[in-house]
């Protein structure tokens, strides 16, 4: 296993979390199927979002995902540190961290993800309400709309669950890596795209452009502004994503590889600074970052 692949998100953790979300999706679909009309469908979904059993399930699913990521990330840090003669230093720091910032971060991530899971029924209810409004304006009968909802929304419900699963595992991992990096005094990381420097065919253009770029935790880039998509009209597509770190936008599979040792990289490298990307030599980066070679 290469040092770079150590930091790549583990699909088994994402799969477990997606499975938990899919179980909720199945329950939502069953309830929709049992409902006979539009009002009943909406009321059923709203009741589901407040059900105590959903809260319990959401917290258990979020806890499982976050603790798995924490354990896996801790192992990755130790492996990377041992390979770079910083094993004892990082190991001791990991032993202390759960009593401090990382422990609090884990609880925050559990609560955040449990809250997101609980919004699934409400989000679907909102989607259904908007769909009903559009179809009603077309003059369609309520009974026809209700029947179509039962056929249309199972697929959308599963898609929403998959999107949440992929996005939240990636965001949680990024938050854990950043938290540990900051505690260990590691201010820089390399943006990695799944599938290598050019992605794997599903990697968005802006993230292919960021692949292999040095980024400071205190200065997140705006990839869509750096690598804009130009439409057929010649105008840029407008993005609302703004500035963010690797793995921290919807459906993103990118990840951060902390810069622990400069010898693990091929120089010169690209670096993001002050809103633009340039190239930097190893000597220049040492002077900039203060990291020993």
Steps between C-alpha positions, in 0.01 A plus 500: 500500500636843402510785750249692288245215499513488882296820510241399239149465647412141586203382293397241760417780748301692241322177404397429861364852543317489167342169600371658821352789303348261247321322785337831595420557132324162486285595797410832337408327175283246686316780680444687173368182347249454783368857473193546282502872417724806486418639845553161663839463327615839632371437852659156508843637406476784752411252777796281401744791542388542863483132593725403799611181322636707209706709746640186661582342165654821363727541803611135483577522126690828543695366798602187309619701200692761701672251733603277206648802324678610816658159555596467135642851487702440817654190344584698186673773702711242685599322179595827332692619804698176537600528135631849569674454836224680690328189632544550874410868483176439309408187700523690829297786357224261387481351850436849642273636231170333592508693827530827311399658170464180299271347761275806483517492120384138496195585710424797274525278190270238653240763587532671160461177305213376716324831432553462125364143505188619683431757225452228236119470549457879517714555189291249310181662631625837371582347161155344483331830595684684222418223253131512597493878454651476150271216389188664646569813297491277193143405591572140599276312743624441857441124473718479189775703667490280813532186290794645308674599824498137610673400176737796469637556851648160593781558251551859616500393865778247438697760300472750789624236745799416279590868459487561875707186566780587259509871588492465878760223526736710289432820700542320832830347393627839383401656834688227692813533285497879537449481877792262548723688257446825689574332834823356360604835351457382140369800308512368143340217307492379140159493331446149361234399248375142511649326198830688499618831360230512230217331690316185400258627240237612752721769660367850432716735294577736788622214719714353223662842488563495876652150499857509631481862623647604836237673717525669840227413752456873572442588133238276332477544123194559281557229235208604278641854477851371426379254233170638366272314264412701191158441345413495130407867525856580604394596853625342822268276695436662837593293804368552852752263662753771589820408687547155651757229568538163330201274565280779634241560228198290395577164336877564518740204530822704521714483813786680675846345533680684784854615427693311767826457309611690189695198375172323419426738211647575157616859472431762372131492593198718440385712794187701571568844649319832494222386270718345229713194425870514419799265512745484788831325555582294805743764624243777458235295682736430792559874532127572477372225731787451743470122451831317522599296195 
